[in-house]
Amino acid sequence: MAAVLPTRRDNPFDPPPDLADEERPLRRLAFPDGHTGWLVTGYALARAVLADVRFSSRLELRRQVVRRTETDEIRPGKPAPPGFFIAMDPPDHTRYRRLLTGQFTVRRMNQLRPRVEQIVDEHLDAMERTGPPTDLVSAFALPIPSLVICELLGVPYADRQRFQHDSAVLLSLDATVEDANAALASLTGYLAGLVERKRGEPADDLLSGLIEGGELTGDELVGIAMLLLIAGHETTANMLGLGTFALLTHPDQADDLRSGRVDEDKAVEELLRWLSVIQFGTTRTAAEDVELGGEVIRAGESVAISVPAANRDPERFAEPGSLDLGADAHGHLAFGHGVHQCLGQQLARIEMRVAYGALFRRFPALRLAVPPQEVPLRDDMSIYGVHSLPVEW
Amino acid sequence: MIEADRDICIGAGMCALTAPEVFDQDDDGLVVTLTDEPGPESTDAVKEAVQLCPSGALRLAGS
């Protein structure tokens, strides 16, 4: 009988020790619904599956890879709601993505850099004013990406408590179904109201632009807004929190980053690779029989792609288990691969390139305010990281 | 010679990030090549961009 996905970690930074099996980069996997599918842990095979549209992303065909709470509205086996293009295949996916790609280009994200720097500085100033100790997640890691995505989308940051709470419930593995349904209804209602208001008073932001483009229904706009809002702050926020924890436990590397001995851009790619916060990876389901790695994946079988394991594949990365900010981590799969590769990755890069360096330069004596084993880890969330990070300086 | 298929491109921007002297993105985020015959100094970056392209929109002719 096939085993289930290993999820128990030995330490905060390494994937579960029994996740990857170098001899078997593709092996059978038991899914929580009783299906026997496949697990990919090798880099080359992971990339091949993600690039192959015969492996479908449609929500109707999807399966959970770990048992988790789902809402009644958005769950595997049901069609994706309008605008929820992360769970669609081309050409539906293409139509939505094409309406958005122009907003997230390398050039546009580079133009945002001064504003990101300003936001980072303001949060560092606030930390300085309040003084140590502080929780780095609530003072820095979460508010920075949250404010940036709010400004980009045109979501009032003043409403953050509501959507940050709803978003956290929706990403939790073990919320009650009632709470998850309530969070989805609350977020949907909030965004529908926002779209309505913007129809009357358009501004210079992404949602207003999509409304004025006139190609999308109200439901589609809400679906897109929800995806971008959740993805825009939970992912980068966790990279900033967990990445800072990693740097605090590797002080020599934090020194290299602070002093400029390592290139900030490269350092960010290595942190993305080493930490791989999409801890359970992503799944696809074969829409037809596909040959892969010497096996035949039958139509209807699901394939779990372990991003953390692929990003530590020794066939692809030298010394994959070590954090080395000077290493060449390009080609990592932290943002995925194929047509679903992260839409906001260039924004996430700018945020991280600015934030880590600025934090360690402002507070050269930054250190944990609790023993490392007391930092609460997000084992219970779809996106890994730290729930809080008590620091002092 | 670089072939960029804008029908396949999904605007991830990996090419513009990796070889900005050769690739750009238009207002819709889709790939634009700035030169058909990049100089030898760009060869490595172009190869890397082709390899990193998530949608398979980029090809080096003859490869």
HADDOCK unambig.tbl for C-alpha pairs under 7 A between the chains (distance, minus, plus):
assign (segid A and resid 51 and name CA) (segid B and resid 54 and name CA) 6.86 0.50 0.50
assign (segid A and resid 51 and name CA) (segid B and resid 55 and name CA) 6.71 0.50 0.50
assign (segid A and resid 101 and name CA) (segid B and resid 11 and name CA) 5.44 0.50 0.50
assign (segid A and resid 101 and name CA) (segid B and resid 28 and name CA) 6.01 0.50 0.50
assign (segid A and resid 101 and name CA) (segid B and resid 29 and name CA) 4.85 0.50 0.50
assign (segid A and resid 102 and name CA) (segid B and resid 27 and name CA) 5.24 0.50 0.50
assign (segid A and resid 102 and name CA) (segid B and resid 28 and name CA) 3.89 0.50 0.50
assign (segid A and resid 102 and name CA) (segid B and resid 29 and name CA) 3.94 0.50 0.50
assign (segid A and resid 105 and name CA) (segid B and resid 13 and name CA) 6.07 0.50 0.50
assign (segid A and resid 105 and name CA) (segid B and resid 25 and name CA) 6.68 0.50 0.50
assign (segid A and resid 105 and name CA) (segid B and resid 29 and name CA) 5.54 0.50 0.50
assign (segid A and resid 106 and name CA) (segid B and resid 13 and name CA) 5.95 0.50 0.50
assign (segid A and resid 106 and name CA) (segid B and resid 16 and name CA) 6.59 0.50 0.50
assign (segid A and resid 106 and name CA) (segid B and resid 17 and name CA) 6.42 0.50 0.50
assign (segid A and resid 331 and name CA) (segid B and resid 52 and name CA) 6.19 0.50 0.50
assign (segid A and resid 337 and name CA) (segid B and resid 54 and name CA) 5.00 0.50 0.50
assign (segid A and resid 338 and name CA) (segid B and resid 54 and name CA) 4.34 0.50 0.50
assign (segid A and resid 338 and name CA) (segid B and resid 55 and name CA) 4.92 0.50 0.50
assign (segid A and resid 339 and name CA) (segid B and resid 10 and name CA) 6.16 0.50 0.50
assign (segid A and resid 339 and name CA) (segid B and resid 54 and name CA) 6.34 0.50 0.50
assign (segid A and resid 339 and name CA) (segid B and resid 55 and name CA) 5.27 0.50 0.50
assign (segid A and resid 341 and name CA) (segid B and resid 12 and name CA) 6.87 0.50 0.50
assign (segid A and resid 341 and name CA) (segid B and resid 54 and name CA) 6.65 0.50 0.50
assign (segid A and resid 343 and name CA) (segid B and resid 12 and name CA) 6.13 0.50 0.50
